[in-house]
Amino acid sequence: MAIDPRSASVDGPVGRYLELGLRLGRHLDGLVDAYYGPRSLAERIDDEERRPLPALVADARSLVADLDAGDGDLDVPRRRWLRAQAAGLHASARKLAGEQLSYLDEVEQCYGVRPALVDHDVLAAAHRRLDEALPGDGALAVRYDAWRTSHLMTREQLTAAVHALAEAFRERTAEAFGLPDGEHVEFELVANEPWSGFNYYDGDLRSRVAINTDLPVSSTAIGHLIAHEAYPGHHTEHCRKEVGLVRRREQLEESIFLVGTPQCLLAEGLADLALEALLGPGHEPLLAELLVPLGIRYDTEVVAAVAAAGEALASVRGNAALILHDRGGSEDDAIAELVRWGLQPRERAAKSLAFLTHPTWRAYIFCYVEGLPRCRRFVDGRPERFEHLLAEQVTPAELAA
Protein backbone atom coordinates (compact mmCIF):
# COMPACT_ATOMS: atom_id res chain seq x y z
CA MET A 1 0.00 0.00 0.00
CA ALA A 2 1.42 3.39 -1.00
CA ILE A 3 1.63 6.35 1.37
CA ASP A 4 1.24 10.06 0.70
CA PRO A 5 4.61 11.56 1.72
CA ARG A 6 3.10 15.01 2.29
CA SER A 7 0.87 13.74 5.10
CA ALA A 8 3.08 10.95 6.45
CA SER A 9 4.51 10.96 9.96
CA VAL A 10 8.20 10.43 10.60
CA ASP A 11 10.45 10.11 13.64
CA GLY A 12 13.75 8.54 14.70
CA PRO A 13 16.94 9.17 12.71
CA VAL A 14 15.01 9.74 9.47
CA GLY A 15 12.95 12.50 11.08
CA ARG A 16 16.09 14.04 12.56
CA TYR A 17 17.76 13.93 9.13
CA LEU A 18 14.84 15.75 7.47
CA GLU A 19 14.81 18.37 10.23
CA LEU A 20 18.56 18.89 9.95
CA GLY A 21 18.39 19.34 6.17
CA LEU A 22 15.51 21.81 6.36
CA ARG A 23 17.15 23.80 9.15
CA LEU A 24 20.46 24.02 7.29
CA GLY A 25 18.57 25.10 4.19
CA ARG A 26 17.47 28.24 6.03
CA HIS A 27 21.16 29.25 6.24
CA LEU A 28 22.12 28.59 2.59
CA ASP A 29 19.81 29.23 -0.32
CA GLY A 30 19.71 26.24 -2.65
CA LEU A 31 20.96 23.67 -0.17
CA VAL A 32 17.49 22.08 -0.16
CA ASP A 33 17.21 21.22 -3.84
CA ALA A 34 13.86 19.44 -3.47
CA TYR A 35 11.46 18.54 -0.69
CA TYR A 36 8.12 16.76 -0.89
CA GLY A 37 8.09 15.20 2.57
CA PRO A 38 5.69 15.75 5.48
CA ARG A 39 4.16 19.23 5.29
CA SER A 40 3.75 19.45 9.05
CA LEU A 41 7.48 18.98 9.58
CA ALA A 42 8.40 21.66 7.02
CA GLU A 43 5.84 24.08 8.47
CA ARG A 44 7.20 23.56 11.99
CA ILE A 45 10.77 24.26 10.82
CA ASP A 46 9.63 27.37 8.92
CA ASP A 47 7.82 28.72 11.98
CA GLU A 48 10.61 28.21 14.50
CA GLU A 49 13.48 30.58 15.22
CA ARG A 50 16.39 29.90 12.90
CA ARG A 51 18.62 27.42 14.72
CA PRO A 52 22.23 28.70 15.14
CA LEU A 53 24.83 27.00 13.01
CA PRO A 54 26.95 25.69 15.93
CA ALA A 55 23.85 23.91 17.24
CA LEU A 56 23.25 22.39 13.79
CA VAL A 57 26.87 21.19 13.68
CA ALA A 58 26.23 19.44 17.01
CA ASP A 59 22.93 17.99 15.72
CA ALA A 60 24.67 16.56 12.65
CA ARG A 61 27.52 15.11 14.70
CA SER A 62 25.03 13.50 17.07
CA LEU A 63 23.01 12.02 14.20
CA VAL A 64 26.11 10.42 12.66
CA ALA A 65 27.15 8.99 16.02
CA ASP A 66 23.67 7.60 16.74
CA LEU A 67 23.48 5.97 13.31
CA ASP A 68 26.86 4.36 13.97
CA ALA A 69 25.52 3.12 17.33
CA GLY A 70 22.54 1.42 15.68
CA ASP A 71 19.75 3.92 16.38
CA GLY A 72 16.57 3.34 14.41
CA ASP A 73 14.99 0.34 12.71
CA LEU A 74 17.04 0.47 9.50
CA ASP A 75 18.51 -2.32 7.43
CA VAL A 76 22.22 -2.20 6.60
CA PRO A 77 22.05 -0.60 3.11
CA ARG A 78 19.59 2.05 4.25
CA ARG A 79 21.63 2.87 7.36
CA ARG A 80 24.81 3.11 5.26
CA TRP A 81 23.14 5.53 2.85
CA LEU A 82 21.63 7.68 5.59
CA ARG A 83 24.93 7.77 7.48
CA ALA A 84 26.77 9.00 4.36
CA GLN A 85 24.14 11.70 3.90
CA ALA A 86 24.35 12.81 7.54
CA ALA A 87 28.14 12.97 7.31
CA GLY A 88 27.82 15.23 4.25
CA LEU A 89 25.46 17.52 6.14
CA HIS A 90 27.89 17.58 9.08
CA ALA A 91 30.66 18.83 6.77
CA SER A 92 28.31 21.37 5.16
CA ALA A 93 27.23 22.67 8.58
CA ARG A 94 30.82 22.99 9.76
CA LYS A 95 31.72 24.94 6.63
CA LEU A 96 28.71 27.25 7.03
CA ALA A 97 29.60 27.77 10.69
CA GLY A 98 33.00 29.14 9.66
CA GLU A 99 35.26 26.13 10.24
CA GLN A 100 38.30 26.24 7.97
CA LEU A 101 38.00 23.00 6.02
CA SER A 102 40.50 22.56 3.22
CA TYR A 103 38.85 22.43 -0.19
CA LEU A 104 39.91 18.81 -0.73
CA ASP A 105 38.43 17.83 2.62
CA GLU A 106 35.25 19.76 1.87
CA VAL A 107 34.70 17.90 -1.41
CA GLU A 108 35.55 14.52 0.08
CA GLN A 109 33.44 14.88 3.20
CA CYS A 110 30.45 16.27 1.32
CA TYR A 111 30.52 14.13 -1.82
CA GLY A 112 32.54 11.03 -0.98
CA VAL A 113 35.41 11.54 -3.46
CA ARG A 114 38.78 13.23 -3.10
CA PRO A 115 39.58 15.31 -6.18
CA ALA A 116 42.89 15.70 -7.95
CA LEU A 117 44.17 17.79 -10.84
CA VAL A 118 43.97 16.17 -14.26
CA ASP A 119 47.46 16.13 -15.71
CA HIS A 120 48.01 18.43 -18.67
CA ASP A 121 49.56 15.53 -20.59
CA VAL A 122 46.13 13.84 -20.53
CA LEU A 123 44.52 17.02 -21.79
CA ALA A 124 47.18 17.49 -24.45
CA ALA A 125 46.39 14.00 -25.76
CA ALA A 126 42.70 14.96 -25.90
CA HIS A 127 43.68 18.08 -27.85
CA ARG A 128 45.51 15.95 -30.39
CA ARG A 129 42.49 13.69 -30.88
CA LEU A 130 40.25 16.71 -31.21
CA ASP A 131 42.61 18.28 -33.73
CA GLU A 132 42.24 15.19 -35.92
CA ALA A 133 38.45 15.17 -35.58
CA LEU A 134 37.77 18.81 -36.41
CA PRO A 135 37.63 19.98 -40.03
CA GLY A 136 39.89 22.72 -41.37
CA ASP A 137 43.28 23.90 -40.22
CA GLY A 138 44.69 26.63 -38.03
CA ALA A 139 44.65 27.06 -34.24
CA LEU A 140 42.71 24.31 -32.47
CA ALA A 141 40.83 26.64 -30.11
CA VAL A 142 39.70 28.85 -33.00
CA ARG A 143 38.52 25.86 -35.06
CA TYR A 144 36.75 24.31 -32.07
CA ASP A 145 34.92 27.53 -31.27
CA ALA A 146 33.98 28.07 -34.93
CA TRP A 147 32.62 24.52 -35.15
CA ARG A 148 30.57 24.93 -31.95
CA THR A 149 29.33 28.34 -33.09
CA SER A 150 28.11 26.86 -36.36
CA HIS A 151 25.77 24.61 -34.35
CA LEU A 152 24.23 27.31 -32.13
CA MET A 153 20.44 27.40 -32.21
CA THR A 154 18.06 30.32 -32.29
CA ARG A 155 15.55 30.59 -29.45
CA GLU A 156 12.84 29.21 -31.74
CA GLN A 157 15.01 26.27 -32.76
CA LEU A 158 15.88 25.59 -29.12
CA THR A 159 12.20 25.48 -28.16
CA ALA A 160 11.41 23.09 -31.01
CA ALA A 161 14.40 20.87 -30.19
CA VAL A 162 13.50 20.66 -26.50
CA HIS A 163 9.99 19.41 -27.21
CA ALA A 164 11.00 16.99 -29.98
CA LEU A 165 13.78 15.41 -27.95
CA ALA A 166 11.80 15.29 -24.70
CA GLU A 167 8.94 13.46 -26.40
CA ALA A 168 11.26 10.94 -28.07
CA PHE A 169 13.38 10.38 -24.96
CA ARG A 170 10.31 10.02 -22.73
CA GLU A 171 8.96 7.22 -24.91
CA ARG A 172 12.28 5.40 -24.96
CA THR A 173 12.81 5.85 -21.23
CA ALA A 174 9.41 4.34 -20.48
CA GLU A 175 10.30 1.30 -22.58
CA ALA A 176 13.85 0.87 -21.29
CA PHE A 177 13.62 1.77 -17.59
CA GLY A 178 9.98 2.43 -16.76
CA LEU A 179 8.16 5.62 -15.85
CA PRO A 180 5.31 5.92 -13.35
CA ASP A 181 1.88 6.93 -14.59
CA GLY A 182 1.19 10.63 -14.28
CA GLU A 183 4.77 11.92 -14.39
CA HIS A 184 5.26 15.23 -16.20
CA VAL A 185 7.98 17.77 -17.05
CA GLU A 186 7.51 21.45 -17.85
CA PHE A 187 10.37 23.18 -19.70
CA GLU A 188 11.17 26.90 -19.48
CA LEU A 189 13.89 29.20 -20.80
CA VAL A 190 15.58 31.42 -18.19
CA ALA A 191 18.55 33.79 -17.84
CA ASN A 192 21.02 35.13 -15.27
CA GLU A 193 21.84 31.77 -13.69
CA PRO A 194 25.23 30.12 -12.94
CA TRP A 195 24.26 26.79 -14.57
CA SER A 196 23.23 25.64 -18.06
CA GLY A 197 20.18 23.65 -16.97
CA PHE A 198 18.37 22.85 -13.73
CA ASN A 199 15.70 20.38 -12.65
CA TYR A 200 13.28 21.66 -10.03
CA TYR A 201 11.50 18.60 -8.68
CA ASP A 202 8.20 19.58 -7.07
CA GLY A 203 7.14 16.12 -5.92
CA ASP A 204 4.03 14.26 -7.03
CA LEU A 205 6.00 13.18 -10.12
CA ARG A 206 6.32 16.76 -11.44
CA SER A 207 9.46 18.59 -12.58
CA ARG A 208 10.22 22.01 -13.99
CA VAL A 209 13.34 22.02 -16.16
CA ALA A 210 14.93 25.43 -16.66
CA ILE A 211 17.35 25.97 -19.54
CA ASN A 212 19.69 28.95 -19.22
CA THR A 213 19.98 31.11 -22.34
CA ASP A 214 22.70 33.46 -21.06
CA LEU A 215 24.90 31.80 -23.67
CA PRO A 216 23.46 30.31 -26.89
CA VAL A 217 22.72 26.56 -26.73
CA SER A 218 24.33 24.25 -29.29
CA SER A 219 22.57 21.45 -31.14
CA THR A 220 25.54 19.28 -30.20
CA ALA A 221 24.68 19.69 -26.49
CA ILE A 222 20.89 19.73 -26.42
CA GLY A 223 20.47 15.94 -26.49
CA HIS A 224 22.70 15.56 -23.47
CA LEU A 225 20.89 18.37 -21.66
CA ILE A 226 17.40 16.87 -22.15
CA ALA A 227 18.58 13.40 -21.17
CA HIS A 228 20.44 14.79 -18.16
CA GLU A 229 17.63 16.92 -16.75
CA ALA A 230 14.60 14.84 -17.71
CA TYR A 231 14.60 11.47 -19.51
CA PRO A 232 16.22 9.30 -18.19
CA GLY A 233 18.16 11.64 -15.88
CA HIS A 234 17.10 13.75 -12.89
CA HIS A 235 13.34 13.74 -13.44
CA THR A 236 13.28 10.00 -14.03
CA GLU A 237 15.40 9.30 -10.95
CA HIS A 238 13.21 11.50 -8.74
CA CYS A 239 10.01 9.86 -10.02
CA ARG A 240 11.27 6.32 -9.68
CA LYS A 241 12.48 6.96 -6.13
CA GLU A 242 9.34 8.82 -5.09
CA VAL A 243 7.17 5.88 -6.15
CA GLY A 244 9.46 3.00 -5.25
CA LEU A 245 11.30 4.19 -2.15
CA VAL A 246 9.10 6.88 -0.58
CA ARG A 247 5.51 5.84 -1.34
CA ARG A 248 5.93 2.06 -1.33
CA ARG A 249 8.81 1.43 1.11
CA GLU A 250 8.17 4.51 3.28
CA GLN A 251 11.81 5.60 3.09
CA LEU A 252 11.02 9.24 3.71
CA GLU A 253 14.68 10.28 3.76
CA GLU A 254 14.40 10.25 -0.05
CA SER A 255 11.72 12.97 0.07
CA ILE A 256 14.48 15.58 0.47
CA PHE A 257 17.36 16.22 -1.94
CA LEU A 258 20.26 18.08 -0.37
CA VAL A 259 23.23 19.80 -1.95
CA GLY A 260 26.42 19.02 -0.05
CA THR A 261 25.70 15.30 0.25
CA PRO A 262 26.78 12.15 -1.64
CA GLN A 263 23.38 11.67 -3.30
CA CYS A 264 24.35 14.60 -5.56
CA LEU A 265 27.37 12.77 -6.98
CA LEU A 266 25.19 9.78 -7.83
CA ALA A 267 22.49 12.01 -9.33
CA GLU A 268 24.87 13.99 -11.54
CA GLY A 269 26.88 10.94 -12.55
CA LEU A 270 23.85 8.99 -13.70
CA ALA A 271 22.38 12.08 -15.37
CA ASP A 272 25.61 12.67 -17.31
CA LEU A 273 25.47 9.00 -18.35
CA ALA A 274 21.78 9.21 -19.23
CA LEU A 275 22.03 9.82 -23.00
CA GLU A 276 24.56 7.01 -23.41
CA ALA A 277 22.45 4.65 -21.26
CA LEU A 278 19.28 5.47 -23.20
CA LEU A 279 20.56 5.44 -26.78
CA GLY A 280 23.84 3.56 -26.55
CA PRO A 281 27.05 4.36 -28.40
CA GLY A 282 26.78 5.77 -31.89
CA HIS A 283 23.51 7.56 -31.15
CA GLU A 284 24.28 10.61 -33.30
CA PRO A 285 22.24 9.45 -36.35
CA LEU A 286 19.12 9.23 -34.18
CA LEU A 287 19.65 12.75 -32.87
CA ALA A 288 20.14 13.97 -36.43
CA GLU A 289 16.82 12.36 -37.44
CA LEU A 290 15.10 14.37 -34.72
CA LEU A 291 16.91 17.70 -35.19
CA VAL A 292 17.59 18.12 -38.91
CA PRO A 293 13.88 18.17 -39.93
CA LEU A 294 13.52 21.15 -37.59
CA GLY A 295 16.06 23.07 -39.67
CA ILE A 296 18.77 22.56 -37.06
CA ARG A 297 22.33 21.79 -38.12
CA TYR A 298 23.78 18.56 -36.74
CA ASP A 299 26.87 17.11 -38.46
CA THR A 300 26.51 13.50 -37.42
CA GLU A 301 29.97 12.09 -38.11
CA VAL A 302 31.89 15.12 -36.85
CA VAL A 303 29.74 15.38 -33.72
CA ALA A 304 30.55 11.77 -32.83
CA ALA A 305 34.28 12.22 -33.38
CA VAL A 306 34.43 15.51 -31.48
CA ALA A 307 32.42 14.09 -28.57
CA ALA A 308 34.74 11.10 -28.21
CA ALA A 309 37.85 13.27 -28.43
CA GLY A 310 36.61 16.09 -26.26
CA GLU A 311 35.05 14.34 -23.27
CA ALA A 312 38.26 14.69 -21.26
CA LEU A 313 38.03 18.47 -21.58
CA ALA A 314 35.08 18.49 -19.16
CA SER A 315 37.54 17.69 -16.37
CA VAL A 316 39.22 21.06 -16.87
CA ARG A 317 36.37 22.57 -14.82
CA GLY A 318 37.68 20.58 -11.86
CA ASN A 319 41.20 21.85 -12.48
CA ALA A 320 39.91 25.42 -12.47
CA ALA A 321 38.11 24.82 -9.15
CA LEU A 322 41.26 23.37 -7.61
CA ILE A 323 43.33 26.33 -8.85
CA LEU A 324 40.88 28.70 -7.18
CA HIS A 325 40.19 26.91 -3.92
CA ASP A 326 43.16 24.61 -3.29
CA ARG A 327 46.18 26.03 -5.10
CA GLY A 328 45.71 29.69 -4.16
CA GLY A 329 45.28 30.85 -7.74
CA SER A 330 43.34 33.87 -8.91
CA GLU A 331 40.19 34.02 -11.00
CA ASP A 332 42.39 35.02 -13.94
CA ASP A 333 44.45 31.86 -13.39
CA ALA A 334 41.29 29.74 -13.41
CA ILE A 335 40.00 31.45 -16.55
CA ALA A 336 43.36 30.88 -18.21
CA GLU A 337 43.11 27.14 -17.43
CA LEU A 338 39.65 26.95 -18.96
CA VAL A 339 40.73 28.90 -22.04
CA ARG A 340 44.03 27.05 -22.61
CA TRP A 341 43.06 23.49 -21.72
CA GLY A 342 39.26 23.55 -21.91
CA LEU A 343 39.39 25.42 -25.23
CA GLN A 344 36.66 27.75 -23.99
CA PRO A 345 36.19 31.28 -25.32
CA ARG A 346 37.01 33.77 -22.59
CA GLU A 347 33.36 34.81 -22.24
CA ARG A 348 32.25 31.23 -21.61
CA ALA A 349 35.18 30.64 -19.24
CA ALA A 350 34.29 33.73 -17.23
CA LYS A 351 30.67 32.53 -17.05
CA SER A 352 31.90 29.20 -15.67
CA LEU A 353 33.45 31.00 -12.72
CA ALA A 354 30.00 32.06 -11.50
CA PHE A 355 29.34 28.39 -10.73
CA LEU A 356 32.82 27.59 -9.38
CA THR A 357 32.76 30.51 -6.93
CA HIS A 358 29.11 30.31 -5.83
CA PRO A 359 28.89 29.34 -2.12
CA THR A 360 26.29 26.66 -2.85
CA TRP A 361 28.10 25.14 -5.84
CA ARG A 362 31.86 25.67 -5.35
CA ALA A 363 32.52 22.04 -4.37
CA TYR A 364 29.67 20.63 -6.47
CA ILE A 365 31.63 20.60 -9.72
CA PHE A 366 33.19 17.27 -8.74
CA CYS A 367 29.77 15.64 -8.75
CA TYR A 368 30.14 15.90 -12.54
CA VAL A 369 33.88 15.45 -12.94
CA GLU A 370 34.01 12.38 -10.67
CA GLY A 371 30.39 11.20 -10.91
CA LEU A 372 30.28 10.28 -14.60
CA PRO A 373 33.33 7.97 -14.74
CA ARG A 374 32.31 6.22 -11.52
CA CYS A 375 28.73 5.64 -12.70
CA ARG A 376 29.93 4.53 -16.13
CA ARG A 377 32.23 1.92 -14.59
CA PHE A 378 29.43 0.71 -12.33
CA VAL A 379 26.89 0.43 -15.16
CA ASP A 380 29.40 -1.10 -17.59
CA GLY A 381 26.91 -0.97 -20.45
CA ARG A 382 24.22 -2.98 -18.61
CA PRO A 383 20.75 -1.39 -18.59
CA GLU A 384 19.78 -3.14 -15.36
CA ARG A 385 22.72 -1.48 -13.57
CA PHE A 386 21.61 1.95 -14.78
CA GLU A 387 18.07 1.22 -13.62
CA HIS A 388 19.53 0.26 -10.23
CA LEU A 389 21.01 3.75 -9.94
CA LEU A 390 17.64 5.26 -10.88
CA ALA A 391 15.65 3.27 -8.34
CA GLU A 392 17.85 2.36 -5.36
CA GLN A 393 19.97 4.07 -2.69
CA VAL A 394 23.65 3.91 -3.67
CA THR A 395 26.66 5.60 -2.08
CA PRO A 396 29.83 6.68 -3.94
CA ALA A 397 31.79 3.96 -2.15
CA GLU A 398 29.45 1.29 -3.55
CA LEU A 399 30.15 2.41 -7.13
CA ALA A 400 33.69 1.09 -6.77
CA ALA A 401 32.70 -2.15 -5.00
Secondary structure, DSSP 4 states (H G I P E B T S, - for coil): ----TTT----HHHHHHHHHHHHHHTTSTTSEEEE-S-HHHHHHHHHSPPPPHHHHHHHHHHHHHHHHTT-SS--HHHHHHHHHHHHHHHHHHHHHTT----HHHHHHHHHS----PPPHHHHHHHHHHHHHHSSS-S-HHHHHHHHHHTTBPPHHHHHHHHHHHHHHHHHHHHHHT---TT-EEEEEEE-S-SSSEEEEEEETTEEEEEEE-SSPPBHHHHHHHHHHHTSSSHHHHHHHHIIIIIIIT--GGGGEEETTSHHHHHHHHHHHHHHHHHH-SS-HHHHHHHHGGGT----HHHHHHHHHHHGGGGGHHHHHHHHHHTS---HHHHHHHHHHTS---HHHHHHHHHHHT-TTTTTTHHHHHTHHHHHHHHHTT-HHHHHHHHHS---HHHHT-
